[in-house]
Amino acid sequence: MPSGEGDVRVWPPCRCNNRPDVRLLLGAGTGTVLLDVPVRPLSEWLIRTWEAVPPGKESAWIDWDAILKKLLDDR
């Protein structure tokens, strides 16, 4: 059963057809791409990402007010 919605969907490895990789579907208004990603490197990357930016701390790295101001000033 896939997980996720919108532009990214993820399927776990499937033992039923001997597929060892995680399947990622990335979509945008102009197209989509389906990727098979090895589990181990993906898992290691997710762990490093989790450790670098813990849940709830994402906004600590981005000054959203400055970004919004720049976007509005550039109009």
Phi and psi in degrees as a GROMACS rama.xvg file:
@    title "Ramachandran Plot"
@    xaxis  label "Phi"
@    yaxis  label "Psi"
@TYPE xy
-69.4801  155.358  PRO-2
-123.179  146.265  SER-3
104.734  168.861  GLY-4
-153.569  165.493  GLU-5
80.1953  -132.599  GLY-6
-78.5996  -14.6907  ASP-7
-130.579  128.039  VAL-8
-128.617  145.104  ARG-9
-130.577  133.341  VAL-10
-118.473  135.33  TRP-11
-72.545  169.137  PRO-12
-55.0396  147.161  PRO-13
-116.875  110.002  CYS-14
-69.56  -24.972  ARG-15
-63.8385  -29.1148  CYS-16
-122.902  20.6774  ASN-17
60.9269  33.7422  ASN-18
-95.176  110.999  ARG-19
-85.0898  -9.02278  PRO-20
-96.6818  159.335  ASP-21
-80.9073  138.165  VAL-22
-105.195  126.89  ARG-23
-116.544  132.032  LEU-24
-112.866  116.424  LEU-25
-109.202  126.954  LEU-26
-130.75  153.804  GLY-27
-145.162  176.042  ALA-28
-61.0213  -23.3071  GLY-29
-102.747  -7.01374  THR-30
168.199  -178.976  GLY-31
-139.808  161.917  THR-32
-139.001  139.323  VAL-33
-110.963  122.53  LEU-34
-119.427  139.621  LEU-35
-103.175  121.106  ASP-36
-119.076  129.857  VAL-37
-58.7652  137.527  PRO-38
-62.3617  -48.0708  VAL-39
-60.027  -53.765  ARG-40
-61.44  -37.2356  PRO-41
-64.1708  -45.3123  LEU-42
-60.6968  -44.7903  SER-43
-63.0141  -41.3768  GLU-44
-64.6893  -42.9236  TRP-45
-62.9155  -40.0964  LEU-46
-63.815  -45.4937  ILE-47
-62.2836  -40.188  ARG-48
-64.576  -44.1017  THR-49
-59.9971  -43.3678  TRP-50
-69.5904  -35.6415  GLU-51
-72.7777  -37.4084  ALA-52
-135.801  89.701  VAL-53
-63.4607  155.535  PRO-54
-54.9265  137.114  PRO-55
87.8309  -7.44749  GLY-56
-108.495  3.80202  LYS-57
-56.6802  -42.5796  GLU-58
-72.5033  -14.3382  SER-59
-66.3517  -21.0592  ALA-60
-95.087  -7.05957  TRP-61
-130.501  131.155  ILE-62
-91.5698  88.6225  ASP-63
-61.28  -35.237  TRP-64
-62.9871  -42.1672  ASP-65
-66.5595  -40.4502  ALA-66
-64.4602  -44.9522  ILE-67
-62.7537  -42.8913  LEU-68
-60.1438  -45.688  LYS-69
-61.5674  -43.1712  LYS-70
-60.7685  -43.8809  LEU-71
-72.3655  -35.2756  LEU-72
-68.7786  -30.293  ASP-73
-76.4697  -6.32375  ASP-74
